[in-house]
Amino acid sequence: MQPLQPVSGSDLQRFLSAPEELLQESVALQLAVASFHQTPRSLLEILVNSADAQVAEAASLHVNLAGEITDG
């Protein structure tokens, strides 16, 4: 597996008004966004529909979408 592309909160700004455009980006960028701890729920909801299974899984497991893991 190749290292994740670096992403920051400012990189996400361009997708907030048109989140669907994120699905047109490279799998590497989608995976980086799905793995970024500050990715908002609105973008994660788009990424769970990615054609790439790894991106969809990473997005669905993200704490901002799946919620906190708790004991019991």
All heavy atoms as TSV, in Angstrom:
chain	resi	resn	atom	element	x	y	z
A	1	MET	N	N	0.851	-1.187	0.000
A	1	MET	CA	C	0.000	0.000	0.000
A	1	MET	C	C	0.890	1.240	0.000
A	1	MET	O	O	1.838	1.337	0.757
A	1	MET	CB	C	-0.877	-0.028	1.249
A	1	MET	CG	C	-1.842	1.092	1.326
A	1	MET	SD	S	-2.928	0.811	2.748
A	1	MET	CE	C	-3.525	2.413	3.003
A	2	GLN	N	N	0.554	2.178	-0.843
A	2	GLN	CA	C	1.338	3.401	-0.925
A	2	GLN	C	C	0.949	4.357	0.201
A	2	GLN	O	O	-0.148	4.284	0.734
A	2	GLN	CB	C	1.140	4.058	-2.280
A	2	GLN	CG	C	-0.309	4.419	-2.594
A	2	GLN	CD	C	-0.465	4.972	-3.997
A	2	GLN	OE1	O	0.471	5.505	-4.557
A	2	GLN	NE2	N	-1.645	4.839	-4.564
A	3	PRO	N	N	1.873	5.234	0.612
A	3	PRO	CA	C	1.559	6.185	1.682
A	3	PRO	C	C	0.429	7.124	1.261
A	3	PRO	O	O	0.250	7.411	0.072
A	3	PRO	CB	C	2.867	6.951	1.882
A	3	PRO	CG	C	3.752	6.589	0.757
A	3	PRO	CD	C	3.198	5.376	0.088
A	4	LEU	N	N	-0.325	7.578	2.254
A	4	LEU	CA	C	-1.433	8.485	1.977
A	4	LEU	C	C	-0.922	9.837	1.505
A	4	LEU	O	O	0.096	10.329	1.973
A	4	LEU	CB	C	-2.280	8.687	3.229
A	4	LEU	CG	C	-3.086	7.487	3.700
A	4	LEU	CD1	C	-3.823	7.847	4.981
A	4	LEU	CD2	C	-4.045	7.004	2.650
A	5	GLN	N	N	-1.678	10.413	0.602
A	5	GLN	CA	C	-1.397	11.761	0.125
A	5	GLN	C	C	-1.677	12.718	1.277
A	5	GLN	O	O	-2.688	12.571	1.964
A	5	GLN	CB	C	-2.338	12.041	-1.056
A	5	GLN	CG	C	-2.196	13.381	-1.685
A	5	GLN	CD	C	-3.086	13.480	-2.929
A	5	GLN	OE1	O	-3.426	12.504	-3.560
A	5	GLN	NE2	N	-3.462	14.689	-3.251
A	6	PRO	N	N	-0.789	13.681	1.533
A	6	PRO	CA	C	-1.065	14.624	2.624
A	6	PRO	C	C	-2.290	15.487	2.316
A	6	PRO	O	O	-2.482	15.918	1.182
A	6	PRO	CB	C	0.202	15.479	2.703
A	6	PRO	CG	C	1.044	15.126	1.545
A	6	PRO	CD	C	0.458	13.928	0.865
A	7	VAL	N	N	-3.118	15.697	3.301
A	7	VAL	CA	C	-4.324	16.501	3.138
A	7	VAL	C	C	-4.501	17.337	4.403
A	7	VAL	O	O	-4.091	16.934	5.487
A	7	VAL	CB	C	-5.553	15.586	2.857
A	7	VAL	CG1	C	-5.907	14.751	4.046
A	7	VAL	CG2	C	-6.733	16.369	2.380
A	8	SER	N	N	-5.098	18.504	4.240
A	8	SER	CA	C	-5.352	19.384	5.382
A	8	SER	C	C	-6.792	19.880	5.325
A	8	SER	O	O	-7.481	19.693	4.328
A	8	SER	CB	C	-4.395	20.581	5.356
A	8	SER	OG	O	-4.718	21.433	4.283
A	9	GLY	N	N	-7.204	20.521	6.385
A	9	GLY	CA	C	-8.556	21.068	6.434
A	9	GLY	C	C	-8.833	22.042	5.303
A	9	GLY	O	O	-9.932	22.072	4.750
A	10	SER	N	N	-7.839	22.817	4.920
A	10	SER	CA	C	-8.034	23.772	3.828
A	10	SER	C	C	-8.223	23.065	2.487
A	10	SER	O	O	-8.907	23.581	1.606
A	10	SER	CB	C	-6.878	24.769	3.763
A	10	SER	OG	O	-5.664	24.105	3.509
A	11	ASP	N	N	-7.642	21.885	2.334
A	11	ASP	CA	C	-7.835	21.111	1.103
A	11	ASP	C	C	-9.286	20.670	0.940
A	11	ASP	O	O	-9.773	20.496	-0.173
A	11	ASP	CB	C	-6.949	19.858	1.098
A	11	ASP	CG	C	-5.472	20.173	1.063
A	11	ASP	OD1	O	-5.093	21.191	0.437
A	11	ASP	OD2	O	-4.698	19.415	1.658
A	12	LEU	N	N	-9.967	20.494	2.051
A	12	LEU	CA	C	-11.352	20.019	2.007
A	12	LEU	C	C	-12.340	21.116	1.639
A	12	LEU	O	O	-13.446	20.818	1.190
A	12	LEU	CB	C	-11.740	19.435	3.367
A	12	LEU	CG	C	-10.871	18.291	3.891
A	12	LEU	CD1	C	-11.391	17.828	5.242
A	12	LEU	CD2	C	-10.824	17.146	2.909
A	13	GLN	N	N	-11.953	22.366	1.817
A	13	GLN	CA	C	-12.859	23.489	1.592
A	13	GLN	C	C	-13.490	23.481	0.200
A	13	GLN	O	O	-14.665	23.785	0.046
A	13	GLN	CB	C	-12.141	24.828	1.829
A	13	GLN	CG	C	-11.752	25.059	3.268
A	13	GLN	CD	C	-12.944	25.066	4.195
A	13	GLN	OE1	O	-13.954	25.692	3.930
A	13	GLN	NE2	N	-12.818	24.345	5.289
A	14	ARG	N	N	-12.711	23.099	-0.815
A	14	ARG	CA	C	-13.239	23.151	-2.185
A	14	ARG	C	C	-14.330	22.121	-2.439
A	14	ARG	O	O	-15.087	22.238	-3.393
A	14	ARG	CB	C	-12.121	23.005	-3.205
A	14	ARG	CG	C	-11.427	21.668	-3.190
A	14	ARG	CD	C	-10.267	21.680	-4.169
A	14	ARG	NE	N	-9.550	20.428	-4.136
A	14	ARG	CZ	C	-9.233	19.731	-5.201
A	14	ARG	NH1	N	-9.545	20.183	-6.394
A	14	ARG	NH2	N	-8.578	18.605	-5.086
A	15	PHE	N	N	-14.433	21.114	-1.567
A	15	PHE	CA	C	-15.447	20.083	-1.753
A	15	PHE	C	C	-16.692	20.303	-0.910
A	15	PHE	O	O	-17.709	19.640	-1.131
A	15	PHE	CB	C	-14.865	18.698	-1.416
A	15	PHE	CG	C	-13.704	18.319	-2.285
A	15	PHE	CD1	C	-12.434	18.192	-1.745
A	15	PHE	CD2	C	-13.863	18.115	-3.643
A	15	PHE	CE1	C	-11.358	17.852	-2.532
A	15	PHE	CE2	C	-12.786	17.774	-4.446
A	15	PHE	CZ	C	-11.540	17.646	-3.894
A	16	LEU	N	N	-16.650	21.227	0.022
A	16	LEU	CA	C	-17.784	21.422	0.920
A	16	LEU	C	C	-19.027	21.928	0.209
A	16	LEU	O	O	-20.140	21.542	0.566
A	16	LEU	CB	C	-17.405	22.346	2.077
A	16	LEU	CG	C	-16.377	21.754	3.048
A	16	LEU	CD1	C	-16.037	22.769	4.131
A	16	LEU	CD2	C	-16.854	20.449	3.649
A	17	SER	N	N	-18.873	22.746	-0.812
A	17	SER	CA	C	-20.042	23.258	-1.532
A	17	SER	C	C	-20.531	22.292	-2.605
A	17	SER	O	O	-21.685	22.370	-3.026
A	17	SER	CB	C	-19.736	24.622	-2.154
A	17	SER	OG	O	-18.694	24.493	-3.095
A	18	ALA	N	N	-19.666	21.374	-3.035
A	18	ALA	CA	C	-20.047	20.375	-4.047
A	18	ALA	C	C	-19.354	19.046	-3.704
A	18	ALA	O	O	-18.409	18.630	-4.371
A	18	ALA	CB	C	-19.667	20.851	-5.436
A	19	PRO	N	N	-19.815	18.371	-2.656
A	19	PRO	CA	C	-19.134	17.171	-2.183
A	19	PRO	C	C	-19.037	16.056	-3.225
A	19	PRO	O	O	-18.096	15.272	-3.211
A	19	PRO	CB	C	-19.966	16.719	-0.987
A	19	PRO	CG	C	-20.984	17.743	-0.742
A	19	PRO	CD	C	-20.957	18.724	-1.857
A	20	GLU	N	N	-19.999	15.986	-4.150
A	20	GLU	CA	C	-20.000	14.936	-5.166
A	20	GLU	C	C	-18.748	14.981	-6.033
A	20	GLU	O	O	-18.344	13.968	-6.601
A	20	GLU	CB	C	-21.237	15.047	-6.070
A	20	GLU	CG	C	-22.559	15.185	-5.342
A	20	GLU	CD	C	-22.820	16.610	-4.849
A	20	GLU	OE1	O	-22.404	17.593	-5.483
A	20	GLU	OE2	O	-23.450	16.719	-3.784
A	21	GLU	N	N	-18.147	16.159	-6.152
A	21	GLU	CA	C	-16.942	16.305	-6.967
A	21	GLU	C	C	-15.770	15.503	-6.398
A	21	GLU	O	O	-14.858	15.145	-7.126
A	21	GLU	CB	C	-16.564	17.778	-7.102
A	21	GLU	CG	C	-17.537	18.551	-7.959
A	21	GLU	CD	C	-17.164	20.007	-8.118
A	21	GLU	OE1	O	-16.044	20.401	-7.721
A	21	GLU	OE2	O	-18.005	20.756	-8.641
A	22	LEU	N	N	-15.829	15.184	-5.130
A	22	LEU	CA	C	-14.767	14.401	-4.508
A	22	LEU	C	C	-14.664	13.012	-5.143
A	22	LEU	O	O	-13.581	12.452	-5.269
A	22	LEU	CB	C	-15.016	14.298	-3.004
A	22	LEU	CG	C	-13.947	13.630	-2.164
A	22	LEU	CD1	C	-12.565	14.249	-2.396
A	22	LEU	CD2	C	-14.309	13.710	-0.699
A	23	LEU	N	N	-15.790	12.472	-5.588
A	23	LEU	CA	C	-15.789	11.152	-6.224
A	23	LEU	C	C	-15.116	11.169	-7.591
A	23	LEU	O	O	-14.795	10.107	-8.130
A	23	LEU	CB	C	-17.214	10.610	-6.339
A	23	LEU	CG	C	-17.898	10.294	-5.009
A	23	LEU	CD1	C	-19.327	9.849	-5.246
A	23	LEU	CD2	C	-17.111	9.260	-4.222
A	24	GLN	N	N	-14.884	12.345	-8.148
A	24	GLN	CA	C	-14.199	12.466	-9.442
A	24	GLN	C	C	-12.681	12.562	-9.275
A	24	GLN	O	O	-11.943	12.507	-10.249
A	24	GLN	CB	C	-14.715	13.696	-10.203
A	24	GLN	CG	C	-16.215	13.712	-10.409
A	24	GLN	CD	C	-16.733	12.464	-11.098
A	24	GLN	OE1	O	-16.177	12.014	-12.094
A	24	GLN	NE2	N	-17.786	11.885	-10.544
A	25	GLU	N	N	-12.230	12.693	-8.040
A	25	GLU	CA	C	-10.807	12.810	-7.755
A	25	GLU	C	C	-10.160	11.423	-7.719
A	25	GLU	O	O	-10.847	10.406	-7.728
A	25	GLU	CB	C	-10.592	13.518	-6.417
A	25	GLU	CG	C	-11.090	14.949	-6.392
A	25	GLU	CD	C	-10.313	15.877	-7.314
A	25	GLU	OE1	O	-9.107	15.640	-7.535
A	25	GLU	OE2	O	-10.913	16.841	-7.796
A	26	SER	N	N	-8.838	11.399	-7.656
A	26	SER	CA	C	-8.106	10.133	-7.634
A	26	SER	C	C	-8.449	9.326	-6.376
A	26	SER	O	O	-8.849	9.886	-5.348
A	26	SER	CB	C	-6.599	10.398	-7.661
A	26	SER	OG	O	-6.183	10.970	-6.441
A	27	VAL	N	N	-8.274	8.022	-6.485
A	27	VAL	CA	C	-8.495	7.139	-5.341
A	27	VAL	C	C	-7.553	7.522	-4.198
A	27	VAL	O	O	-7.942	7.502	-3.033
A	27	VAL	CB	C	-8.322	5.664	-5.749
A	27	VAL	CG1	C	-8.289	4.748	-4.532
A	27	VAL	CG2	C	-9.436	5.252	-6.699
A	28	ALA	N	N	-6.331	7.913	-4.538
A	28	ALA	CA	C	-5.360	8.309	-3.507
A	28	ALA	C	C	-5.883	9.493	-2.704
A	28	ALA	O	O	-5.775	9.509	-1.468
A	28	ALA	CB	C	-4.015	8.634	-4.146
A	29	LEU	N	N	-6.448	10.489	-3.376
A	29	LEU	CA	C	-6.988	11.648	-2.660
A	29	LEU	C	C	-8.224	11.255	-1.864
A	29	LEU	O	O	-8.394	11.671	-0.712
A	29	LEU	CB	C	-7.309	12.796	-3.618
A	29	LEU	CG	C	-7.896	14.043	-2.955
A	29	LEU	CD1	C	-6.930	14.629	-1.922
A	29	LEU	CD2	C	-8.254	15.089	-3.983
A	30	GLN	N	N	-9.103	10.463	-2.448
A	30	GLN	CA	C	-10.299	10.018	-1.730
A	30	GLN	C	C	-9.918	9.271	-0.456
A	30	GLN	O	O	-10.504	9.498	0.607
A	30	GLN	CB	C	-11.146	9.105	-2.616
A	30	GLN	CG	C	-11.836	9.809	-3.751
A	30	GLN	CD	C	-12.682	8.858	-4.558
A	30	GLN	OE1	O	-13.356	7.989	-4.027
A	30	GLN	NE2	N	-12.640	9.010	-5.873
A	31	LEU	N	N	-8.933	8.403	-0.552
A	31	LEU	CA	C	-8.500	7.637	0.609
A	31	LEU	C	C	-7.879	8.544	1.674
A	31	LEU	O	O	-8.135	8.374	2.873
A	31	LEU	CB	C	-7.519	6.552	0.186
A	31	LEU	CG	C	-7.151	5.525	1.249
A	31	LEU	CD1	C	-8.389	4.859	1.826
A	31	LEU	CD2	C	-6.216	4.499	0.668
A	32	ALA	N	N	-7.117	9.522	1.236
A	32	ALA	CA	C	-6.520	10.471	2.176
A	32	ALA	C	C	-7.602	11.270	2.897
A	32	ALA	O	O	-7.529	11.466	4.115
A	32	ALA	CB	C	-5.560	11.404	1.442
A	33	VAL	N	N	-8.614	11.704	2.172
A	33	VAL	CA	C	-9.712	12.461	2.782
A	33	VAL	C	C	-10.495	11.564	3.741
A	33	VAL	O	O	-10.851	11.978	4.847
A	33	VAL	CB	C	-10.632	13.067	1.698
A	33	VAL	CG1	C	-11.894	13.662	2.311
A	33	VAL	CG2	C	-9.882	14.134	0.906
A	34	ALA	N	N	-10.744	10.313	3.339
A	34	ALA	CA	C	-11.482	9.381	4.195
A	34	ALA	C	C	-10.714	9.060	5.473
A	34	ALA	O	O	-11.319	8.730	6.490
A	34	ALA	CB	C	-11.780	8.097	3.428
A	35	SER	N	N	-9.405	9.178	5.434
A	35	SER	CA	C	-8.568	8.860	6.588
A	35	SER	C	C	-8.218	10.079	7.440
A	35	SER	O	O	-7.715	9.929	8.552
A	35	SER	CB	C	-7.269	8.202	6.112
A	35	SER	OG	O	-7.553	7.031	5.394
A	36	PHE	N	N	-8.483	11.265	6.931
A	36	PHE	CA	C	-8.127	12.499	7.631
A	36	PHE	C	C	-9.060	12.710	8.823
A	36	PHE	O	O	-10.287	12.667	8.693
A	36	PHE	CB	C	-8.210	13.680	6.661
A	36	PHE	CG	C	-7.778	14.996	7.231
A	36	PHE	CD1	C	-6.516	15.169	7.776
A	36	PHE	CD2	C	-8.629	16.075	7.209
A	36	PHE	CE1	C	-6.120	16.387	8.308
A	36	PHE	CE2	C	-8.246	17.308	7.718
A	36	PHE	CZ	C	-6.983	17.456	8.268
A	37	HIS	N	N	-8.495	12.936	9.994
A	37	HIS	CA	C	-9.285	13.014	11.225
A	37	HIS	C	C	-10.280	14.170	11.276
A	37	HIS	O	O	-11.245	14.126	12.025
A	37	HIS	CB	C	-8.367	13.043	12.450
A	37	HIS	CG	C	-7.595	14.309	12.600
A	37	HIS	ND1	N	-6.484	14.600	11.839
A	37	HIS	CD2	C	-7.793	15.360	13.417
A	37	HIS	CE1	C	-6.027	15.787	12.193
A	37	HIS	NE2	N	-6.789	16.271	13.147
A	38	GLN	N	N	-10.071	15.215	10.479
A	38	GLN	CA	C	-10.976	16.372	10.516
A	38	GLN	C	C	-11.997	16.382	9.374
A	38	GLN	O	O	-12.716	17.358	9.204
A	38	GLN	CB	C	-10.160	17.659	10.466
A	38	GLN	CG	C	-9.342	17.905	11.711
A	38	GLN	CD	C	-8.562	19.204	11.639
A	38	GLN	OE1	O	-8.405	19.799	10.581
A	38	GLN	NE2	N	-8.065	19.640	12.772
A	39	THR	N	N	-12.076	15.313	8.616
A	39	THR	CA	C	-13.031	15.267	7.507
A	39	THR	C	C	-14.454	15.338	8.055
A	39	THR	O	O	-14.824	14.545	8.922
A	39	THR	CB	C	-12.852	13.984	6.681
A	39	THR	OG1	O	-11.531	13.985	6.140
A	39	THR	CG2	C	-13.856	13.910	5.544
A	40	PRO	N	N	-15.251	16.283	7.551
A	40	PRO	CA	C	-16.617	16.413	8.058
A	40	PRO	C	C	-17.521	15.276	7.559
A	40	PRO	O	O	-17.274	14.650	6.539
A	40	PRO	CB	C	-17.076	17.766	7.496
A	40	PRO	CG	C	-16.211	18.024	6.332
A	40	PRO	CD	C	-14.914	17.321	6.576
A	41	ARG	N	N	-18.554	15.055	8.302
A	41	ARG	CA	C	-19.517	13.989	8.002
A	41	ARG	C	C	-20.073	14.097	6.576
A	41	ARG	O	O	-20.266	13.084	5.904
A	41	ARG	CB	C	-20.649	14.056	9.026
A	41	ARG	CG	C	-21.655	12.950	8.896
A	41	ARG	CD	C	-22.736	13.063	9.985
A	41	ARG	NE	N	-23.618	11.932	9.908
A	41	ARG	CZ	C	-23.487	10.823	10.628
A	41	ARG	NH1	N	-22.520	10.719	11.489
A	41	ARG	NH2	N	-24.337	9.831	10.484
A	42	SER	N	N	-20.330	15.309	6.097
A	42	SER	CA	C	-20.912	15.486	4.757
A	42	SER	C	C	-20.030	14.882	3.666
A	42	SER	O	O	-20.541	14.295	2.706
A	42	SER	CB	C	-21.171	16.967	4.467
A	42	SER	OG	O	-19.949	17.695	4.510
A	43	LEU	N	N	-18.713	15.000	3.815
A	43	LEU	CA	C	-17.808	14.415	2.825
A	43	LEU	C	C	-17.686	12.910	3.005
A	43	LEU	O	O	-17.597	12.161	2.032
A	43	LEU	CB	C	-16.434	15.082	2.890
A	43	LEU	CG	C	-16.393	16.558	2.528
A	43	LEU	CD1	C	-14.965	17.090	2.597
A	43	LEU	CD2	C	-16.989	16.805	1.152
A	44	LEU	N	N	-17.701	12.450	4.247
A	44	LEU	CA	C	-17.637	11.008	4.502
A	44	LEU	C	C	-18.853	10.298	3.936
A	44	LEU	O	O	-18.747	9.189	3.401
A	44	LEU	CB	C	-17.511	10.746	6.000
A	44	LEU	CG	C	-16.217	11.237	6.639
A	44	LEU	CD1	C	-16.320	11.179	8.155
A	44	LEU	CD2	C	-15.028	10.430	6.136
A	45	GLU	N	N	-20.007	10.948	4.029
A	45	GLU	CA	C	-21.231	10.352	3.483
A	45	GLU	C	C	-21.142	10.171	1.973
A	45	GLU	O	O	-21.723	9.248	1.415
A	45	GLU	CB	C	-22.444	11.197	3.865
A	45	GLU	CG	C	-22.778	11.084	5.344
A	45	GLU	CD	C	-23.845	12.042	5.815
A	45	GLU	OE1	O	-24.160	13.017	5.096
A	45	GLU	OE2	O	-24.362	11.836	6.928
A	46	ILE	N	N	-20.406	11.047	1.312
A	46	ILE	CA	C	-20.178	10.906	-0.128
A	46	ILE	C	C	-19.185	9.773	-0.390
A	46	ILE	O	O	-19.384	8.944	-1.281
A	46	ILE	CB	C	-19.646	12.233	-0.724
A	46	ILE	CG1	C	-20.715	13.316	-0.643
A	46	ILE	CG2	C	-19.150	12.054	-2.140
A	46	ILE	CD1	C	-21.970	13.042	-1.444
A	47	LEU	N	N	-18.124	9.716	0.399
A	47	LEU	CA	C	-17.065	8.735	0.173
A	47	LEU	C	C	-17.489	7.299	0.451
A	47	LEU	O	O	-16.898	6.373	-0.105
A	47	LEU	CB	C	-15.828	9.088	0.997
A	47	LEU	CG	C	-15.077	10.329	0.519
A	47	LEU	CD1	C	-13.949	10.670	1.484
A	47	LEU	CD2	C	-14.539	10.123	-0.888
A	48	VAL	N	N	-18.509	7.074	1.249
A	48	VAL	CA	C	-18.972	5.699	1.452
A	48	VAL	C	C	-19.553	5.128	0.162
A	48	VAL	O	O	-19.704	3.927	0.032
A	48	VAL	CB	C	-19.984	5.553	2.613
A	48	VAL	CG1	C	-19.363	5.908	3.936
A	48	VAL	CG2	C	-21.233	6.337	2.368
A	49	ASN	N	N	-19.831	5.997	-0.806
A	49	ASN	CA	C	-20.342	5.564	-2.115
A	49	ASN	C	C	-19.258	5.511	-3.179
A	49	ASN	O	O	-19.558	5.375	-4.366
A	49	ASN	CB	C	-21.470	6.499	-2.571
A	49	ASN	CG	C	-22.657	6.414	-1.640
A	49	ASN	OD1	O	-23.096	5.335	-1.279
A	49	ASN	ND2	N	-23.154	7.561	-1.225
A	50	SER	N	N	-18.012	5.615	-2.775
A	50	SER	CA	C	-16.898	5.548	-3.719
A	50	SER	C	C	-16.896	4.196	-4.432
A	50	SER	O	O	-17.248	3.166	-3.848
A	50	SER	CB	C	-15.564	5.739	-2.986
A	50	SER	OG	O	-14.481	5.533	-3.873
A	51	ALA	N	N	-16.484	4.203	-5.687
A	51	ALA	CA	C	-16.353	2.958	-6.451
A	51	ALA	C	C	-15.232	2.089	-5.899
A	51	ALA	O	O	-15.217	0.876	-6.118
A	51	ALA	CB	C	-16.099	3.278	-7.918
A	52	ASP	N	N	-14.302	2.691	-5.174
A	52	ASP	CA	C	-13.191	1.947	-4.592
A	52	ASP	C	C	-13.602	1.425	-3.210
A	52	ASP	O	O	-13.951	2.203	-2.328
A	52	ASP	CB	C	-11.955	2.837	-4.474
A	52	ASP	CG	C	-10.746	2.072	-4.005
A	52	ASP	OD1	O	-10.550	1.983	-2.775
A	52	ASP	OD2	O	-10.004	1.563	-4.868
A	53	ALA	N	N	-13.544	0.112	-3.041
A	53	ALA	CA	C	-13.983	-0.511	-1.785
A	53	ALA	C	C	-13.161	-0.055	-0.589
A	53	ALA	O	O	-13.698	0.104	0.513
A	53	ALA	CB	C	-13.924	-2.034	-1.920
A	54	GLN	N	N	-11.872	0.181	-0.782
A	54	GLN	CA	C	-11.013	0.606	0.319
A	54	GLN	C	C	-11.400	2.001	0.805
A	54	GLN	O	O	-11.426	2.264	2.008
A	54	GLN	CB	C	-9.554	0.572	-0.116
A	54	GLN	CG	C	-8.580	0.764	1.013
A	54	GLN	CD	C	-7.129	0.616	0.568
A	54	GLN	OE1	O	-6.830	0.546	-0.620
A	54	GLN	NE2	N	-6.227	0.589	1.529
A	55	VAL	N	N	-11.724	2.883	-0.121
A	55	VAL	CA	C	-12.159	4.240	0.241
A	55	VAL	C	C	-13.502	4.171	0.974
A	55	VAL	O	O	-13.681	4.797	2.018
A	55	VAL	CB	C	-12.275	5.140	-1.012
A	55	VAL	CG1	C	-12.917	6.479	-0.652
A	55	VAL	CG2	C	-10.916	5.350	-1.652
A	56	ALA	N	N	-14.439	3.399	0.438
A	56	ALA	CA	C	-15.761	3.279	1.056
A	56	ALA	C	C	-15.657	2.719	2.471
A	56	ALA	O	O	-16.323	3.207	3.390
A	56	ALA	CB	C	-16.659	2.389	0.191
A	57	GLU	N	N	-14.787	1.728	2.659
A	57	GLU	CA	C	-14.623	1.144	3.985
A	57	GLU	C	C	-13.981	2.142	4.951
A	57	GLU	O	O	-14.428	2.277	6.095
A	57	GLU	CB	C	-13.776	-0.120	3.921
A	57	GLU	CG	C	-13.595	-0.771	5.281
A	57	GLU	CD	C	-12.764	-2.036	5.241
A	57	GLU	OE1	O	-12.022	-2.252	4.272
A	57	GLU	OE2	O	-12.863	-2.802	6.203
A	58	ALA	N	N	-12.940	2.842	4.506
A	58	ALA	CA	C	-12.277	3.830	5.362
A	58	ALA	C	C	-13.259	4.914	5.787
A	58	ALA	O	O	-13.276	5.335	6.947
A	58	ALA	CB	C	-11.074	4.439	4.648
A	59	ALA	N	N	-14.092	5.358	4.871
A	59	ALA	CA	C	-15.078	6.396	5.183
A	59	ALA	C	C	-16.126	5.870	6.169
A	59	ALA	O	O	-16.498	6.571	7.114
A	59	ALA	CB	C	-15.751	6.895	3.914
A	60	SER	N	N	-16.585	4.647	5.966
A	60	SER	CA	C	-17.627	4.107	6.847
A	60	SER	C	C	-17.116	3.850	8.261
A	60	SER	O	O	-17.890	3.854	9.211
A	60	SER	CB	C	-18.218	2.828	6.248
A	60	SER	OG	O	-17.279	1.779	6.272
A	61	LEU	N	N	-15.810	3.634	8.401
A	61	LEU	CA	C	-15.230	3.383	9.723
A	61	LEU	C	C	-14.744	4.647	10.424
A	61	LEU	O	O	-14.353	4.596	11.593
A	61	LEU	CB	C	-14.064	2.399	9.595
A	61	LEU	CG	C	-14.441	0.994	9.134
A	61	LEU	CD1	C	-13.186	0.167	8.901
A	61	LEU	CD2	C	-15.381	0.328	10.117
A	62	HIS	N	N	-14.765	5.786	9.732
A	62	HIS	CA	C	-14.291	7.054	10.290
A	62	HIS	C	C	-15.113	7.426	11.518
A	62	HIS	O	O	-16.335	7.299	11.528
A	62	HIS	CB	C	-14.405	8.149	9.225
A	62	HIS	CG	C	-13.637	9.390	9.547
A	62	HIS	ND1	N	-14.050	10.283	10.504
A	62	HIS	CD2	C	-12.492	9.889	9.027
A	62	HIS	CE1	C	-13.185	11.279	10.560
A	62	HIS	NE2	N	-12.230	11.065	9.671
A	63	VAL	N	N	-14.446	7.872	12.552
A	63	VAL	CA	C	-15.118	8.196	13.814
A	63	VAL	C	C	-16.185	9.275	13.632
A	63	VAL	O	O	-17.197	9.272	14.336
A	63	VAL	CB	C	-14.098	8.574	14.907
A	63	VAL	CG1	C	-13.444	9.918	14.619
A	63	VAL	CG2	C	-14.738	8.577	16.273
A	64	ASN	N	N	-16.021	10.195	12.700
A	64	ASN	CA	C	-17.017	11.249	12.484
A	64	ASN	C	C	-18.284	10.730	11.822
A	64	ASN	O	O	-19.306	11.397	11.830
A	64	ASN	CB	C	-16.436	12.383	11.643
A	64	ASN	CG	C	-15.442	13.211	12.413
A	64	ASN	OD1	O	-15.352	13.143	13.632
A	64	ASN	ND2	N	-14.654	14.001	11.703
A	65	LEU	N	N	-18.220	9.520	11.249
A	65	LEU	CA	C	-19.395	8.930	10.642
A	65	LEU	C	C	-19.911	7.769	11.482
A	65	LEU	O	O	-21.110	7.677	11.759
A	65	LEU	CB	C	-19.066	8.424	9.222
A	65	LEU	CG	C	-20.248	7.939	8.388
A	65	LEU	CD1	C	-21.254	9.070	8.187
A	65	LEU	CD2	C	-19.777	7.439	7.045
A	66	ALA	N	N	-19.016	6.911	11.924
A	66	ALA	CA	C	-19.409	5.723	12.681
A	66	ALA	C	C	-19.669	6.034	14.157
A	66	ALA	O	O	-20.380	5.313	14.828
A	66	ALA	CB	C	-18.334	4.653	12.563
A	67	GLY	N	N	-19.073	7.097	14.677
A	67	GLY	CA	C	-19.231	7.449	16.076
A	67	GLY	C	C	-18.088	6.889	16.903
A	67	GLY	O	O	-17.244	6.159	16.418
A	68	GLU	N	N	-18.085	7.263	18.145
A	68	GLU	CA	C	-17.050	6.803	19.069
A	68	GLU	C	C	-17.226	5.316	19.357
A	68	GLU	O	O	-18.336	4.839	19.521
A	68	GLU	CB	C	-17.124	7.580	20.386
A	68	GLU	CG	C	-16.794	9.035	20.270
A	68	GLU	CD	C	-15.310	9.307	20.057
A	68	GLU	OE1	O	-14.489	8.460	20.429
A	68	GLU	OE2	O	-14.999	10.370	19.517
A	69	ILE	N	N	-16.119	4.612	19.444
A	69	ILE	CA	C	-16.153	3.217	19.856
A	69	ILE	C	C	-16.109	3.214	21.377
A	69	ILE	O	O	-15.235	3.833	21.982
A	69	ILE	CB	C	-14.964	2.447	19.268
A	69	ILE	CG1	C	-15.057	2.441	17.746
A	69	ILE	CG2	C	-14.918	1.033	19.824
A	69	ILE	CD1	C	-13.861	1.828	17.064
A	70	THR	N	N	-17.059	2.534	21.974
A	70	THR	CA	C	-17.120	2.504	23.440
A	70	THR	C	C	-17.111	1.075	23.931
A	70	THR	O	O	-17.545	0.164	23.230
A	70	THR	CB	C	-18.390	3.213	23.956
A	70	THR	OG1	O	-19.526	2.548	23.416
A	70	THR	CG2	C	-18.412	4.676	23.561
A	71	ASP	N	N	-16.648	0.883	25.126
A	71	ASP	CA	C	-16.695	-0.433	25.750
A	71	ASP	C	C	-18.114	-0.685	26.259
A	71	ASP	O	O	-18.741	0.183	26.826
A	71	ASP	CB	C	-15.729	-0.514	26.942
A	71	ASP	CG	C	-14.278	-0.485	26.490
A	71	ASP	OD1	O	-13.997	-0.930	25.348
A	71	ASP	OD2	O	-13.419	-0.023	27.273
A	72	GLY	N	N	-18.582	-1.917	26.075
A	72	GLY	CA	C	-19.907	-2.288	26.587
A	72	GLY	C	C	-20.957	-1.736	25.711
A	72	GLY	O	O	-22.074	-1.609	25.889
